[in-house]
Amino acid sequence: MSQQSPSLNSWQRHCVRRTVARSGVIAYPTEAVWGLGCDPWNREAVERILALKQRPWHKGLILVAGSLDQVAFLLQPLAPEIRQRALQHWPGPVTCVVPDPLEQIPAWVRGRHHSIAIRVSAHPLVQALCQSTGMPLVSTSCNPAGRQPARHAWQVRRYFADRLDWLVPGALGESRQPSQIIDITTGRRLR
């Protein structure tokens, strides 16, 4: 059984901020699997993640936030009932696909979609990472396409060795499956 990760110390917060600000790619434990993350507004960093995963850009990526405040700008343009549907799932291990009518998230993150997949995490380490950078981060499972998502730091190292800028120490949360994904407009479960 995994244990929840403690928050980051001040040195680790500094490393996260510096790494992400310099187009870096980090690996970190989430609720169920290890994730790869970066600044979603930094095209170079996002393209590095796509290359690491061998993932086509058009599929899009998930954003993870440490608080509701970090995604308020995406929820504000939505109808109140759609906004409320998203809020009932957060914080927690549910990813909501929400419309992005103002295209506030770059196409290199959204892919060919007019929506964006967002999770407001309850995992203390993920919250600390997002709070340290002051923004939601790209969050995608830490594995090359077609391989199982990493559940241990040694798997992260085996998959990506020295191609990552920082592996954030910590433990996975208690979830056994990756986050559930819900289309918040239709209520349909996508995963």
Protein Blocks (a to p, Z undefined) as FASTA:
>chain_A
ZZddddddfklmmmmmmmmmnopacddddfkbccddddfklmklmmmmmmmnopafklop
adddfbfklmmmmmmmpcfklmmmmmmmpgcjbdcddddfkopacfklnmmafbdcdddd
fbfklmmmmmmnopacdddddddehiacdfbfklmmmmnmmmbfbdceddddfbfbdcdd
ddfknopafZZ
